Amino acid sequence: MYDHRVIGWRERLGLPAIKAKIDSATRSPSLRLASLKANRRDGIVWLQSAATKHCRSTTLVQCDAPAADRREVTDSGGHVSQRWFVHTMLELAGTHFEIENNLTNRRSMLFPMMLGRAALNGRFRVDPARSYVFGNRREENLQNGRTP
């Protein structure tokens, strides 16, 4: 018998807080970036990146991380591209864990983060009829009398 937490088809993740689409058909998690630059320092490839927290945001979150790998990824349209991967700590539903995240510059994605089955496996069950099971910050702010 499984005792996994049930999450919705979209949730907020602590990376810091960022909107994510939960997609069990996607293998590896993917983070949409506004910019990405690779530099070699002391024999290690470091990735300088900037991402937004949601599709309408103009505020960029800057990050530097060592590259874990670079390999081919096939998207849902069958297109193959080389992508960088980094190890990222993630918080979802009060659970903290490390994922291997691929980085992409595709700006057409509605959600900044796509969380795939590799990160979900053994941790969560997805109910596609539910959304923001573990809190919608906008709704929480309205309930507390704050403007989001």
Backbone hydrogen bonds in HBPLUS format (Angstrom, degrees):
<---DONOR---> <-ACCEPTOR-->    atom                        ^
c    i                          cat <-CA-CA->   ^        H-A-AA   ^      H-
h    n   atom  resd res      DA  || num        DHA   H-A  angle D-A-AA Bond
n    s   type  num  typ     dist DA aas  dist angle  dist       angle   num
A0125-ARG N   A0005-ARG O   2.86 MM 120  6.12 157.1  1.91 151.8 155.6     1
A0007-ILE N   A0125-ARG O   2.83 MM 118  6.22 160.0  1.87 165.2 171.2     2
A0127-ASP N   A0007-ILE O   2.85 MM 120  6.13 165.7  1.87 169.0 173.9     3
A0009-TRP N   A0130-ARG O   2.88 MM 121  6.24 151.6  1.96 157.6 148.8     4
A0022-ILE N   A0009-TRP O   2.77 MM  13  4.93 170.8  1.78 134.7 136.8     5
A0132-TYR N   A0010-ARG O   2.80 MM 122  5.78 164.2  1.83 158.5 160.4     6
A0011-GLU N   A0020-ALA O   3.04 MM   9  5.51 153.4  2.11 149.0 157.5     7
A0020-ALA N   A0011-GLU O   2.87 MM   9  5.51 151.3  1.95 170.5 177.9     8
A0013-LEU N   A0018-ILE O   2.85 MM   5  5.25 168.5  1.86 151.3 152.7     9
A0018-ILE N   A0013-LEU O   2.77 MM   5  5.25 136.3  1.96 140.8 154.2    10
A0014-GLY N   A0091-GLU O   2.86 MM  77  4.68 167.6  1.87 139.9 143.8    11
A0019-LYS N   A0053-LYS O   3.24 MM  34  6.35 167.6  2.25 166.1 165.4    12
A0021-LYS N   A0113-MET O   2.92 MM  92  6.36 156.7  1.97 159.6 159.0    13
A0115-LEU N   A0021-LYS O   2.88 MM  94  6.15 168.6  1.90 162.2 166.1    14
A0023-ASP N   A0115-LEU O   2.95 MM  92  5.95 171.8  1.96 152.1 154.8    15
A0026-THR N   A0023-ASP O   3.10 MM   3  5.53 151.9  2.18 110.1 118.0    16
A0117-ARG N   A0026-THR O   2.78 MM  91  6.18 151.5  1.86 175.1 167.7    17
A0118-ALA N   A0027-ARG O   2.97 MM  91  5.65 163.1  2.00 159.5 160.0    18
A0102-ASN N   A0029-PRO O   2.91 MM  73  6.21 179.0  1.91 147.5 147.6    19
A0030-SER N   A0114-MET O   2.79 MM  84  5.03 155.5  1.85 145.0 152.9    20
A0114-MET N   A0030-SER O   2.78 MM  84  5.03 161.1  1.81 154.6 159.8    21
A0031-LEU N   A0102-ASN O   2.90 MM  71  6.32 157.8  1.95 164.2 171.6    22
A0104-THR N   A0031-LEU O   3.10 MM  73  6.24 162.1  2.13 159.4 157.2    23
A0032-ARG N   A0112-PRO O   2.68 MM  80  4.93 173.5  1.68 158.2 160.5    24
A0033-LEU N   A0104-THR O   2.73 MM  71  5.88 153.0  1.80 162.9 171.3    25
A0034-ALA N   A0050-ALA O   2.73 MM  16  5.52 163.7  1.75 151.2 156.7    26
A0035-SER N   A0050-ALA O   3.41 MM  15  5.33 151.3  2.49 139.2 138.3    27
A0050-ALA N   A0035-SER O   3.21 MM  15  5.33 148.6  2.31 138.8 136.4    28
A0037-LYS N   A0048-GLN O   2.85 MM  11  5.15 148.7  1.95 148.8 158.1    29
A0048-GLN N   A0037-LYS O   2.78 MM  11  5.15 170.5  1.79 161.0 162.3    30
A0039-ASN N   A0046-TRP O   2.88 MM   7  5.29 161.3  1.91 156.5 162.7    31
A0046-TRP N   A0039-ASN O   2.68 MM   7  5.29 171.1  1.68 172.2 171.4    32
A0041-ARG N   A0044-ILE O   2.81 MM   3  5.30 166.1  1.83 156.4 156.0    33
A0044-ILE N   A0041-ARG O   2.92 MM   3  5.30 163.6  1.95 118.0 123.5    34
A0067-ALA N   A0045-VAL O   2.81 MM  22  5.61 174.3  1.81 158.5 159.2    35
A0047-LEU N   A0065-ALA O   2.76 MM  18  5.37 173.0  1.77 158.7 160.5    36
A0065-ALA N   A0047-LEU O   3.04 MM  18  5.37 148.8  2.14 139.7 149.5    37
A0049-SER N   A0063-CYS O   2.84 MM  14  5.30 168.9  1.85 162.0 165.2    38
A0063-CYS N   A0049-SER O   2.89 MM  14  5.30 150.0  1.98 153.8 152.0    39
A0051-ALA N   A0061-VAL O   3.04 MM  10  5.27 153.0  2.11 134.3 141.3    40
A0061-VAL N   A0051-ALA O   2.71 MM  10  5.27 162.7  1.73 156.5 162.4    41
A0057-SER N   A0054-HIS O   3.15 MM   3  5.50 161.7  2.18 115.9 121.6    42
A0068-ALA N   A0085-PHE O   2.72 MM  17  5.41 168.2  1.73 150.3 151.4    43
A0085-PHE N   A0069-ASP O   2.83 MM  16  5.12 150.0  1.92 155.0 149.0    44
A0071-ARG N   A0083-ARG O   3.04 MM  12  5.66 148.0  2.15 156.9 156.6    45
A0083-ARG N   A0071-ARG O   2.91 MM  12  5.66 165.3  1.93 148.0 150.2    46
A0073-VAL N   A0081-SER O   2.80 MM   8  5.52 152.0  1.88 155.8 164.4    47
A0081-SER N   A0073-VAL O   2.97 MM   8  5.52 155.3  2.03 148.5 155.5    48
A0075-ASP N   A0079-HIS O   2.90 MM   4  5.46 161.1  1.93 153.2 154.5    49
A0078-GLY N   A0075-ASP O   2.91 MM   3  5.35 164.3  1.94 119.6 123.2    50
A0103-LEU N   A0084-TRP O   2.91 MM  19  5.59 154.8  1.97 159.8 163.7    51
A0086-VAL N   A0101-ASN O   2.91 MM  15  5.40 154.0  1.98 149.8 157.2    52
A0101-ASN N   A0086-VAL O   2.81 MM  15  5.40 167.0  1.83 170.0 168.1    53
A0088-THR N   A0099-ILE O   2.88 MM  11  5.38 162.9  1.91 155.7 161.4    54
A0099-ILE N   A0088-THR O   2.83 MM  11  5.38 160.9  1.87 154.2 160.0    55
A0090-LEU N   A0097-PHE O   2.76 MM   7  5.43 157.0  1.81 158.6 166.2    56
A0097-PHE N   A0090-LEU O   2.98 MM   7  5.43 155.1  2.05 148.2 155.9    57
A0092-LEU N   A0095-THR O   2.94 MM   3  5.31 157.9  1.99 149.8 155.1    58
A0095-THR N   A0092-LEU O   2.94 MM   3  5.31 160.5  1.98 115.4 121.8    59
A0119-ALA N   A0116-GLY O   3.17 MM   3  5.89 138.7  2.35 117.0 125.4    60
A0120-LEU N   A0116-GLY O   3.33 MM   4  6.55 143.3  2.47 139.2 149.2    61
A0121-ASN N   A0117-ARG O   2.88 MM   4  5.62 155.8  1.94 151.5 153.9    62
A0123-ARG N   A0120-LEU O   2.81 MM   3  5.38 161.7  1.85 144.1 146.0    63
A0124-PHE N   A0120-LEU O   3.14 MM   4  5.44 159.0  2.19 151.5 153.0    64
A0130-ARG N   A0127-ASP O   3.00 MM   3  5.63 168.1  2.01 123.3 127.0    65
A0135-GLY N   A0132-TYR O   3.21 MM   3  5.31 141.8  2.36 117.7 112.1    66
A0139-GLU N   A0136-ASN O   2.93 MM   3  5.38 114.1  2.37 112.2 127.4    67
A0140-GLU N   A0136-ASN O   2.95 MM   4  6.23 161.8  1.99 157.7 163.8    68
A0141-ASN N   A0137-ARG O   2.89 MM   4  6.08 160.7  1.93 153.1 157.4    69
A0142-LEU N   A0138-ARG O   3.06 MM   4  6.32 159.1  2.11 148.2 153.7    70
A0143-GLN N   A0139-GLU O   2.96 MM   4  6.17 155.4  2.02 149.7 156.3    71
A0144-ASN N   A0140-GLU O   3.08 MM   4  6.27 139.8  2.25 141.7 152.3    72
A0144-ASN N   A0141-ASN O   3.18 MM   3  5.10 126.3  2.49  93.0 106.7    73
A0146-ARG N   A0141-ASN O   2.75 MM   5  4.86 155.4  1.81 156.2 149.1    74
A0145-GLY N   A0142-LEU O   3.18 MM   3  5.08 163.9  2.21 102.8 106.1    75
